[in-house]
Amino acid sequence: MSLIILLFTIGILLLAVEVMIPGGILGIAGGVLLFTGCILSFVQLGTNEGILAIGVTLAAAIIVFYIQFKILPKTAFGKRFFLNEAVSGTSTAIGDEARDLIGKAAESVTVLSPSGYVMVEGKRYEAFSRSGHISVGTVLEVVDANHFQIVVATKL
């Protein structure tokens, strides 16, 4: 009986901690412990107690999730774990202008190892270096391009 209670307690705690340590592993482990506790309840205590264990598990899980997603985000402690604002950002394709850049000079504005940013004709582009690691300020040449980045190599 004490093993069953221990499994339920640890399982519920792992589900609760899952919000603070994302990744799914703790939630899965908590679910497995709860499932194991239910199975042991059926085996050791009988059908009625096993059904009761399933009911208690479901009720406890609902309460934990309600606290996690309705109450915790409103607390000072919980505000550190939940995102309150949308993160915006877009990835824009260079488009057809990328092919026009082939053969032009570029200068690295960040370290390319092998990806980074370069300036071509006063405009900043994401670039991939065929020459491997490139330091800032290196003069390069655009040798290829696709819709999302240009490919550069050191000038010979």
Secondary structure as UniProt FT lines:
FT   HELIX           2..17
FT   TURN            18..20
FT   HELIX           25..40
FT   HELIX           41..45
FT   HELIX           47..66
FT   HELIX           67..71
FT   HELIX           72..74
FT   TURN            76..77
FT   HELIX           78..80
FT   TURN            95..96
FT   HELIX           97..100
FT   TURN            101..103
FT   STRAND          105..108
FT   STRAND          115..120
FT   TURN            121..122
FT   STRAND          123..129
FT   TURN            130..131
FT   TURN            136..137
FT   STRAND          139..145
FT   STRAND          150..154
//
